[in-house]
Amino acid sequence: MINIIQNNFDVPMLYLTEYFQDPTLHKEQLSQPFSCMIKTIAKRDLHVAVEMALYKQEIEKKLQEKHQQLTAVINSMGYAVVVTDTNGCVQIMNPIAEQLTGWKQNEAIGKDLTEVFSLIDNQTKEPIDNLAKQAIKADAILSLPENCTLIAKDGRKIAIGDSVAPIRDDDGKITGAILVCQDITKRKQKEAQLLRNAFYDGLTALPNRILFTDRLRQTIERSKRHNDYDFAVLFLDLDGFKAINDRFGHQMGDNLLVAIAQRLELCLRSGDTVARFGGDEFAILLEEIKDVSDATNIAKRIHESLALPLNLNGHDIICTGSIGIALSGSKHNEPESLLRDADIAMYHAKQQGKAGYGIFDETMNP
């Protein structure tokens, strides 16, 4: 009968008995000490006990309503939400957090946050410590590390971001932490694409003028710190590219530029840089060379490569190039001066009959 009432009726129960030997009543006395009374209880005490039982039921209802309201709010959020206790162990997870991590709430409750929400730093590849504990210790809202990846239960790797914050009760006491996050994989991909568009040529995938100039500036600064550090800049302009473009069309011209870019990369060492400056112009940075022969040998290698026919859409095409070489020196403090000298040397080489190279010297200045 007791079980039927407890399971089917939303009313508080008081136990009035002659003794407390009954195992069921003894259990209730331990969990609810004011609900069990001996029949000899005074009328006034019985009245107080009934009032306490009703008040307790009202408080429990309000707590349950607040919990249901909080759960509804958390579940309706468009973010993954994980709530922990002060020890950094999971207490609540909303459905999005379950989808993101692969853990069900009933599996995760009581587990350390790092087990359910396993994060690694993309740069160091090291696990990230319990974020809930970090926020509680700092007593502050913390942003998730910029380059962190969530390792889901099934091994999926997901880029995530947002924040974790301590939770306080009405008295200001910290009672746990709440982690709010979202899958930012698409955002990261867009950022990477924007970055690529800013620094790489869209056609050949080579570095563009901006990235090349930045690398050249770094190389100049490095040479200032090391007196024996020499380098060279090569500027290449294709010979007769316009005629090929006009004859076969722009699509063929684009295919030719892509093929030449690949050949140029094969002519260089791993630490060197080749960039497309636009149109049919390319720039090459040769770092840490011994002398001018290193630069001229690369120029000769490029000429040998370009002399080999390229088969594009059934046509064998040969497109040579004129190369200007500018060597590092004390007068070159800015990338623009080296590029200008290499460009001047290239035009001198083109005037000498194309498919050749020239080394800049002061006599070439206009």
HELIX and SHEET records of a PDB file:
HELIX    1   1 ILE A    2  ASN A    8  1                                   7    
HELIX    2   2 PRO A   23  SER A   31  1                                   9    
HELIX    3   3 LYS A   43  SER A   76  1                                  34    
HELIX    4   4 PRO A   95  THR A  101  1                                   7    
HELIX    5   5 GLN A  105  ALA A  108  1                                   4    
HELIX    6   6 LEU A  113  VAL A  116  1                                   4    
HELIX    7   7 LEU A  131  ALA A  138  1                                   8    
HELIX    8   8 THR A  185  PHE A  199  1                                  15    
HELIX    9   9 ARG A  209  ARG A  225  1                                  17    
HELIX   10  10 PHE A  241  PHE A  248  1                                   8    
HELIX   11  11 HIS A  250  CYS A  267  1                                  18    
HELIX   12  12 VAL A  292  LEU A  306  1                                  15    
HELIX   13  13 PRO A  335  GLN A  351  1                                  17    
HELIX   14  14 GLU A  362  MET A  364  5                                   3    
SHEET    1   A 2 TYR A  15  THR A  17  0                                        
SHEET    2   A 2 CYS A  36  ILE A  38  1                                        
SHEET    1   B 5 VAL A  90  MET A  93  0                                        
SHEET    2   B 5 ALA A  80  THR A  84 -1                                        
SHEET    3   B 5 ILE A 174  ASP A 183 -1                                        
SHEET    4   B 5 LYS A 157  ARG A 168 -1                                        
SHEET    5   B 5 LEU A 142  SER A 143 -1                                        
SHEET    1   C 6 VAL A  90  MET A  93  0                                        
SHEET    2   C 6 ALA A  80  THR A  84 -1                                        
SHEET    3   C 6 ILE A 174  ASP A 183 -1                                        
SHEET    4   C 6 LYS A 157  ARG A 168 -1                                        
SHEET    5   C 6 CYS A 148  ILE A 151 -1                                        
SHEET    6   C 6 SER A 118  ASP A 121 -1                                        
SHEET    1   D 5 THR A 273  GLY A 278  0                                        
SHEET    2   D 5 GLU A 281  LEU A 286 -1                                        
SHEET    3   D 5 ALA A 232  LEU A 238 -1                                        
SHEET    4   D 5 GLY A 321  LEU A 327 -1                                        
SHEET    5   D 5 TYR A 357  ILE A 359  1                                        
SHEET    1   E 2 LEU A 310  LEU A 312  0                                        
SHEET    2   E 2 HIS A 315  ILE A 317 -1                                        
END                                                                             
